[in-house]
Amino acid sequence: MKPLARQVVLRFFVLATLLVVLFAPSVNRVQAQNPPPPTPPKITRERISLEGVSIAEVLRHYERLGGRKGPFKVVVEFTQEPAALVYAGSAGAPQMQVATLTANRVQSIRQQQDSFMQAVRERKIQVVELFRTQRVYNGIWLRVESVQDLQKLRALPGVKAIHPVIPKEVEHTTSVPLIGALEAWGGLPNVQGEGVKIGIIDTGVDYIHTNFGGPGSGYATQDFTRLTEPGNLFPTAKVVGGYDFVGDAYNASDPFSIPQPDPDPMDCNGHGSHVAGTAAGFGVLANGSTYQESLGDTYADLKDLSPQDYRNKFRIGPGVAPKALIYALRVFGCSGSTDVTEQAIEWAMDPNGDGDLSDHLDVINLSLGAPFGSEYDTSAIAANNAALAGVLVAASAGNNGDVFYITGAPAVARYAVSVAASNDQGARVSAFEVTQPSGIAGLHPAVEADFGPDPGTPGVTGELVYASPANGCSTITNDVNGKIALIDRGGCFFVDKVKNAQNAGAIGVLVANNVGGFPFAMGGSDPTITIPSMLTTKDVGDTLKANLPGVFVRLTSQYRDQYFLIDPAEEDRIPTFTSRGRPASIRVSNLTSLPQVRRSTLPPR
């Protein structure tokens, strides 16, 4: 597996975690709420008459996708309120009484859903059942073959509404010090995540990684579809539970892709591990080992380190709540989108599945979403219901820009913490080397591309030549044969630039950014690309151009994650990609902006 991008812009939940670690001791189980906290107003979800359920919402959604006539993925919502709302309405009651009420509601909903599916079979309606929920949402997810079958479904008893399934996409060592976490650890008791249970609803978590206390090796001996192989490593003391709801091959963008769940939530993408590390990673020392507290060297003592000493100490800094427990709830395959977000929220509400919701997780993080979200999106409703039952829900506002109404679902849920992005001033990246001329010789920041081969060690050395055209978006007309092409960012896809240089005989490509900011991993996919490429900063690119000709460089993997870059102008800057627009619903979501551009857990494979 190719190592994950060194600088990945992802969503995470610094503020949400801090809120929980600061206040979790006083807001816990139902019976401990004395006096109970103010109950938020009941969510109003009605918009479709219970007499004559409309399927217009479903048809409008699929018309926007090109007028597809089938198959459709839909959610059939039923009339009974889900168990989470029963739980939320029972605050202050004895635990046994609440447990009985919620278990009875789960059972009642199951019976209602069983009766519905029996009616579907009797009427020979062509559907494939995907999954059901009873705790955070009363619904069944179905794949329906035709509009005619949709019409038949809406006429069945007990149906409240029929909604389209809207796929969700993934969105995410210095940001933890930036928000003051070190000072909190050192100045207050019990604010390091002690006893807090965090659900990472994402691509899974690499529990073998040293950031989570794993050995950092042994991947080849594991069967990541079961827990019974000799030497199984899951669960761990840090990643204490979870589930894979989908399997590696799942992709909701394929209407025929059916989840293949298994009990092992290993991450084959990297996004979820990054998010989990940001939330609750132990930290990884410069030598690659897991950080472990010792006398005089504890999380509380880290506040006394200078910024430089802190950076030198850690290859990966600790997460915001390093003593919290992680639950890996995998809803994505190795790539693509997901339709099973609500199933993971359901699991988080009742991890052991017994109908007693008092063991729910404290926090769930959803670094995922669909733009132009609606409060009527099933994931937003499930998020609201979980929040009403006492779960702190943090979700990505989105990566689709500062546009009105573009905030994604489930972040539009009125009781969720909707998280936008801001930059940090520091980043740990890779580097390339200038070997000549002496005036600029040495290491300079850059990041390897996600496509093509890694530069390797020692790497690829050659004369640097500024391509013509400079953006490399068409046939390169000057001589780059046997040389490393310097190409400007912009105008076309990164893979097109590199492929054009390869076709012209280049042995490598160095892309110079055309705007300020940290270097990042160039995205794209082209299996025919056989030369390495890296992206560097605009300032470095300008320096290289000013010294041409006569510049020789070495593209290499030797300095991966070893170059620390500081840019004070980046601190707290709101990046243009982050979604800050108000949601389409009447009420504005609880939007906050947090440091997002952060290096966290990276797969060693």
MOUR-V608444 format. One record per helix or strand. SS is the DSSP state (~ for helix, > for strand). FROM is the first residue (numbers start at 1). LEN is the number of residues. Records with the same first field share a line. If there is no record, write none. Layout:
SS = FROM-LEN  FROM-LEN
This chain:
~ = 14-13  30-3  56-9  83-6  95-28  147-8  175-4  181-7  210-3  219-3  271-10  299-6  307-7  341-9  357-3  378-11  438-3  494-10  538-9  568-3
> = 72-7  127-7  139-6  159-6  168-3  197-6  239-6  262-1  284-2  290-1  294-1  297-1  314-3  325-6  338-1  363-4  368-3  392-5  409-1  417-6  426-11  442-7  460-7  484-5  508-5  532-5  552-4  563-4  590-6
